Amino acid sequence: MPRILLTIILPLALWVWAFVDCLTTPEDEVKHLPKVVWVLIVLLFPPLGPIAWLIAGKQRGFLRAASAGAHPGHPADDRAGRPAARGGRPLAPDDDPEFLASLKKDDKDHESMLKQWEADLRRRERELRDRDEPEDGRKS
């Protein structure tokens, strides 16, 4: 049984896993060779192809995060030199100047709306007071 595991099941599982991983990896995370070439290597050269893919084919874990903003002008950097997530967006909302500006604009909009509501409330209270008070100033 251990012989079957080591000679058939384990290499087959490694081959299938490496093939699926290679197919689902985004093109920008593939290293050294084009993705199509890696797929062919994994398919045509078991078990060396899957092992080569695991070692040299893909940016993994901390290496991906470290290289994303390591070099100025790197594709993962935005125009201001800040690290960006996939799609060119900043990594966090507090790093995005457009988002911060929109928060300030929203705050100003809310403040002006509150001032309008307060002024409207004062006007309505004044109208109610004037309507309830008699014209000669005496209370009834």
C-alpha positions as CSV (number, residue, x, y, z in Angstrom):
1,M,0.0,0.0,0.0
2,P,2.7,2.6,0.8
3,R,4.4,1.7,-2.5
4,I,1.1,2.6,-4.4
5,L,0.8,5.8,-2.5
6,L,4.4,6.9,-3.3
7,T,4.4,5.8,-6.9
8,I,0.9,6.5,-8.2
9,I,-1.4,8.5,-5.9
10,L,1.1,11.2,-4.6
11,P,2.6,12.1,-8.0
12,L,-0.9,12.1,-9.6
13,A,-2.2,14.4,-6.9
14,L,0.8,16.7,-7.2
15,W,0.3,16.8,-11.0
16,V,-3.4,17.6,-10.8
17,W,-2.9,20.2,-8.1
18,A,0.0,22.0,-10.0
19,F,-2.0,21.9,-13.2
20,V,-5.1,23.5,-11.6
21,D,-2.9,26.0,-9.7
22,C,-1.1,27.0,-12.9
23,L,-4.4,27.4,-14.8
24,T,-6.0,29.6,-12.1
25,T,-3.0,31.8,-11.3
26,P,-3.3,35.3,-12.8
27,E,-0.9,36.1,-15.5
28,D,0.8,38.9,-13.5
29,E,1.8,36.4,-10.7
30,V,3.5,34.0,-13.1
31,K,7.3,34.2,-13.0
32,H,10.1,33.6,-15.5
33,L,8.0,32.1,-18.4
34,P,4.7,32.8,-20.0
35,K,1.7,31.1,-18.4
36,V,1.1,28.9,-21.5
37,V,4.6,27.6,-21.3
38,W,4.2,26.7,-17.7
39,V,1.0,24.9,-18.4
40,L,2.7,22.8,-21.1
41,I,5.7,22.1,-18.8
42,V,3.4,20.9,-16.0
43,L,1.3,18.7,-18.4
44,L,4.2,17.2,-20.4
45,F,6.8,16.6,-17.8
46,P,5.3,14.9,-14.7
47,P,6.6,14.9,-11.9
48,L,9.4,17.4,-12.8
49,G,7.0,19.9,-14.4
50,P,4.8,20.3,-11.3
51,I,7.8,20.5,-9.0
52,A,9.4,23.2,-11.2
53,W,6.0,25.1,-11.1
54,L,6.0,24.9,-7.3
55,I,9.5,26.1,-7.0
56,A,9.9,28.7,-9.7
57,G,6.6,29.3,-11.5
58,K,4.6,31.5,-9.3
59,Q,5.0,34.4,-6.8
60,R,3.9,33.0,-3.5
61,G,2.8,34.6,-0.1
62,F,5.2,37.2,1.3
63,L,7.2,37.3,-1.9
64,R,4.2,38.6,-3.8
65,A,3.5,41.3,-1.2
66,A,7.1,42.3,-0.9
67,S,7.6,42.7,-4.7
68,A,4.3,44.5,-5.3
69,G,5.7,47.8,-4.1
70,A,9.4,47.1,-3.9
71,H,10.4,49.0,-7.1
72,P,9.3,52.4,-8.2
73,G,7.4,52.2,-11.5
74,H,6.5,48.6,-10.8
75,P,3.1,47.7,-12.5
76,A,1.6,47.3,-9.0
77,D,2.4,50.9,-8.1
78,D,0.0,53.7,-8.9
79,R,1.1,56.9,-10.4
80,A,2.0,58.5,-7.1
81,G,4.3,55.5,-6.2
82,R,2.0,54.0,-3.7
83,P,1.5,50.2,-3.7
84,A,-1.8,49.3,-5.4
85,A,-4.0,46.3,-5.2
86,R,-5.1,44.4,-8.3
87,G,-7.0,46.6,-10.7
88,G,-4.8,49.7,-9.8
89,R,-6.7,50.6,-6.7
90,P,-4.8,51.6,-3.5
91,L,-4.5,48.8,-0.8
92,A,-6.6,50.5,1.8
93,P,-9.2,53.3,1.7
94,D,-7.2,55.6,4.0
95,D,-4.4,55.4,1.3
96,D,-6.7,56.7,-1.4
97,P,-6.8,60.5,-1.7
98,E,-10.0,60.4,-3.8
99,F,-11.8,58.4,-1.1
100,L,-10.6,60.8,1.6
101,A,-11.7,63.8,-0.5
102,S,-15.1,62.2,-0.9
103,L,-15.4,61.8,2.9
104,K,-14.7,65.5,3.4
105,K,-17.2,66.4,0.7
106,D,-19.8,64.2,2.3
107,D,-19.1,65.8,5.7
108,K,-19.6,69.3,4.2
109,D,-22.8,68.1,2.5
110,H,-24.2,66.7,5.7
111,E,-23.3,69.8,7.7
112,S,-25.1,72.1,5.2
113,M,-28.1,69.8,5.2
114,L,-28.2,69.9,9.0
115,K,-28.0,73.7,9.0
116,Q,-30.9,73.9,6.5
117,W,-33.0,71.6,8.7
118,E,-32.2,73.7,11.8
119,A,-33.2,76.9,10.0
120,D,-36.4,75.3,8.7
121,L,-37.2,74.0,12.2
122,R,-36.7,77.5,13.7
123,R,-38.9,79.1,11.0
124,R,-41.7,76.6,11.7
125,E,-41.4,77.1,15.4
126,R,-41.6,80.9,14.9
127,E,-44.7,80.5,12.6
128,L,-46.4,78.3,15.2
129,R,-45.6,80.8,17.9
130,D,-46.9,83.7,15.9
131,R,-50.1,81.9,15.0
132,D,-50.8,80.9,18.6
133,E,-50.2,84.4,20.1
134,P,-53.0,87.0,19.8
135,E,-52.2,90.1,17.8
136,D,-52.4,92.5,20.8
137,G,-49.8,90.6,22.7
138,R,-52.1,89.3,25.4
139,K,-52.2,85.7,26.2
140,S,-55.5,84.0,26.2
